[in-house]
């Protein structure tokens, strides 16, 4: 049973990362390599915050925000400097390596072993480690799916989908495709970092080459 539970919760956490990649690759039609740096960025920000005495929930929010900024940088490189999206993502990804090291205080690995994390909260209800992660994963995945379903049903969400489906036609309809790309990249990288933060809290550490 523990093996089954472990398999399920790992799939749930990885699905958050998959949703982030899906947003850029399928919805925006952009192969965004920023996520290669956003994943360890989310882990680095979350673990660094917890190690300094911060709340695990706040750590996840900060991880999302930090990666959203990284996505915005890629968006600016692509939309304002006219750098191809693939190359813009690569440039941001390379830059994030140094930033991740800086976030972790110049160390390649930081640990929060024997410190409380987000799964500790669920463990207080009598759940074992695997069940705690499973419940936490279900909550996060359900919340993200509900949010995305609502968001892409709004006018902004529909315009983002239109941008990915046919950018030239969307622009002809008066849609600001540059803004939509920025929002999509920020949201996608934030979700990837969220997955990184959750996995890092499970592992109890963040590592520069995650």
PyMOL commands that set and color helices and strands:
alter all, ss='L'
color gray80, all
select helices_A, chain A and resi 2-27+35-51+56-79+85-103+118-123+129-151+155-165+167-172+177-203
alter helices_A, ss='H'
color red, helices_A
select strands_A, chain A and resi 109-111+205-207
alter strands_A, ss='S'
color yellow, strands_A
deselect
rebuild
show_as cartoon
